[in-house]
């Protein structure tokens, strides 16, 4: 039954366009990432989400990683908020201002004056937005999150170089361990993290159906067991 007050032709065209758009997006994800990734993203929409938790000791040597272009890396300052929002237009100003207020830190990478990468870290409260839950941190632990590389500069080892720089900085501040979360189907990221010395120690997730929610944590090894 067609809604009242809208021309029939317009109603029909709108329905077709929306349907085609959703089918095209689903087909693109399926072709680009495979059936497994498509399936878990579909489950995520329904309410099932999970992440691998990775750990790395900062008392172990940190490998030297160089990007394929010279980088300048500095901590983000409140005065650079407008530039950051232009770099990551999908991020809200209030969200970033709140992060800085909570003493979360962001390492920014520039190449020839252009913003090419950013990566956040927190030593107080690891809030995982994807799971909508907190990961408790032990004293001295640092949680790395929200890594982003300018699409025009991807494939040049910018993220690995930033990760290594963050690890060195927090090691020099006395932090004994670094943590991060990664989707199990993101095999490229898992390989990159493994090269940086990270190992999977747990699977954290949640199942949410309406107001009902169940959180789970499956631990494979204690953080202290991972060097």
N, C-alpha and C positions, 0 to 999 in steps of 0.2 A: 504494500500500500504506500503510495507516494505522499509526502508531507504536503499540507495545504499551503497556499500562498507563494509557491515557487514554481516558475515555468517548468514544464515537464522535460524539455530538452536540456535545460541547465542542470536539473536534478540528475538526470541520467549521465551526463558527461562528467559531473563531479564524482559520482560513485565510481565510474570506470577509471578515472585518473587516479583516485586514491588507491584503488585496488591494484592497478598496474604498478604504481610507485612502490607499494609494499612488497609486491612480488619481485620487482626488480632488485630491491634492497636485499631481500632474502636470498635471491639467486646469486648476487654479487658476493655476499658473505660466504655462501656455500662454495662457490668457485675459488675464492681467494684463500679461505682458511680451512676448508675441508668440512666433512660431515661432523666430525667430533666437536670442533669448535662451534659450528652452527648449532648443534644439539644443546651444548651447555649454555650458549647464549640464550637460546629459547627457554631453557629451564630457568635461567636467571630472570627472565621477564616474568615467569610464573611464580618465582619466589625462592628458588634454590640457587644459592651462590656459595662458592668456596674459593680459597686461595691457598697456595703453598706458602708456608712461612720458612724463610731462609735465614741462616745465621752464619756469622764469620767472626773468628777471633781477631782482634786488632793487635795482639801480641805477636802474631805470625807476620812474616815479611809480606809487604804489599807490592805486587808487581808493578813495574813502571809501564804505563799505557800512554801512548801518544796518539793524538788525532792526526789526520792526514793534512791538517792545516793549523797554523799557529793560533793558539787560544789564549785569551786573557780571562782569568777567573777571579771573581770577587763576590763577597756577600751582598745580597740585595739590601738596600737601605730604604727607609720610608720615603725619602725624597725621589726614589726611582719608581714609585708605585704606578704612575701614569704610563711610563715606558713599559713596565711589565705588563700592564693591561693591554697595551697596544700589541705587545708580543704574543700574549695569550688572550685573545679577545673573548674566548668562551668562559673565562674566569671572572667572577664577580669581585668588585672592589671591596665590598664588606668582608668577603671571605678571606682575601689576602691581608687586609688590615687586621682582621681577627687573628690570623696566623702569626703575624709579626708581634701583635700585642701579647700573644701567648709564648713569645720567645722562640717560636719556630724559626729556623733559618733556611735561607734559599741561596744556593750557589748558582751564580749566573755566569755563563760562558759567552764571550764575544769574539768575533773574528773580523778583523778590519773594521771595527766600530759597529758591526751588526750583532744583534742578539741572536745567538744560534742554539742556546740550550739553557735549561734550568732544572735544578733538582733540589728537593726539600728534605729537611732533616729535623727530627725532634728528639730531645733527650728527656722530656718530662711526661708526655702523654701521647701515646701512639693511637690516634683515632683513624680507623680504617673506614673510609667513606663508602667503599663498595659493599662492605658487610654491615655497615651501620653499627659498629661495635668497637670497643676499645681493646687494645692489646697491652696488657700490663708490662711495664718496663722495670727491670731491676736497676739499682743504682749504677750509673756509668754506661748503661746501654744506650745506643742511638738507633733510631728507626729512620730509614731512608724511604722516601715516597715521592709520588707525583713527579717523576722524571719526564721531561719533554724536550724534544729536539725539533728545531725548525725543519719542516718537511723538505725545504730546498737544500738542506745540508745533511740529510740522513745518509747513512752508509759510509761515513767518514770517521767512525770511532769516537764521536763526540761524547756520547753517553758513557761508554766505558772509561774514557779519560776523566770525565767529571766524577764518576763513581770512585775512581782511584784517588782523585784529589780530595774528595770528601772523607774517605777512609783515613788518609794521611793526616788531615786536619784534626779529626776527632781523636785519632791515636795520639797526636801531639798534645791534645788537651787532657789526656789521661783516660779516655774511654776504652774499656777492655773488649767491647763486643758491639758489632753492628748487626741489625736485623732489617729485613725487607719482605714484602709480600708480592707474589707473582701468580698469575693465572696458570693452572696446570697445563693448559693447552698452548700457552705461549712458549713454545719450545726454543725459539730464537733467543728470547730473554733469559730462559733458564740456562742455556749454553753460555751466554755472555756472563751471567752471574757466577756460573761454575768456574769460568776462567779467572774471575776476580776473587775466587776463594770461598764463595758462598756455598753452603750445603743445605738441603731441605731437612728440616727437623720436625715439621708438623703440618697437618692439614686443618685449617680453620674455616668454618662456614656457618651458614644459617639456612633454615627453611621457614618461610613466612607465607601464611595463607590468611589473608584478612587480618584480624587482630591477633591471631594465634602465631606464635613464633617459637622456634626451637633452635638454640645455638649449640654447635658441637666443636670439639677440638680433639683431633686424633694425633697424639704425639708419637713420633718415630724414635726420637732420641732427645735427651735433655740438651739444652743449649751449651751447657758446660762440657758435654762430650764432644762437641764439634770444635775442631781446632781452626 
